[in-house]
Amino acid sequence: MIQHEIDIKKTGVTAQGIKSKRLVEVPFPLPPLAKQKAIVEKVDYLIKIIDQLEEQIKHRKQLAQDFMQTVLREAFE
């Protein structure tokens, strides 16, 4: 296996000694289209769950802060 130095820039990634023409000719295995679509659906579903969990965390953090303020207010009255 030939090692190539990889240069990462804001505009893309280059590897010294690898020409795009040659890279296009290299076979790149992909799952069947139906499987790709299933993967995308699963990722979209998981992203929605993550978004919901983040919202719950924000909400519960705010509830905890409000509760702490209430406890402190009652303790010092």
N, C-alpha and C positions, 0 to 999 in steps of 0.2 A: 504494500500500500504506500502510495506516495503522499508525503506530508506537504501541505502548502501553508504558507503564512496567510492568515486571513486578516484583512484590514476592514474594520467596521467604521463607517462614516454615517453622517446624518442622511445622506442621499442613498445609501445602500451598502452592500457588502461586496468586497472584491477579494479574490484569491489570486495571488501572483502565479502566473504560469497557466492559468485556466482561462481559456477564451470562451466567450458566450456561445459562439458557434459550436464548439465542442461540447459544451455543457448541455445544449439543447438536444444533442444526439444521445446523451446518456439516458437509458431507460430509468424511469422513476415509477415504482409500483404504487398504484392507488387502489383502494377498495372499489368495488362496483358502485355505480351511481346511487343505487338504492341504499347501500350501506353508508355512503357519504351523507345522504340526506338524513338518515336516521341519526348519525353522529351529530349533525348540525341541530336537529330537533332536540336531542338530549342536552347538548351544550346550552341552547337557548333556554330550555326548561330549568337547568341548574343555575344559570345566570339570574333568572327570575326569582328563584328560591333565595339565592344569595342577596339580591336586592331587598327582598322581604325581610330577611334576617337582619340586614343592616338597619333597616327602618325600625325593627323591633328593638334592636340594641340601642339606637338613638332614643327611642321613646322610653325604654326602661331606665336608661341613664338619667333622662330628665326626671322621671318619677323618683328615682333614688335621690337626686339632688333636692327635689321638692320636699321629699320626706325628711331628709337631713335638716333642711331649713326649718321645717315644722318642729322637729324634735329639739333643735337648738333654741328656737323661739320659746317653746314651752318650758325648757329647762332654765332659761334665764328670765322668765317673767315672775 
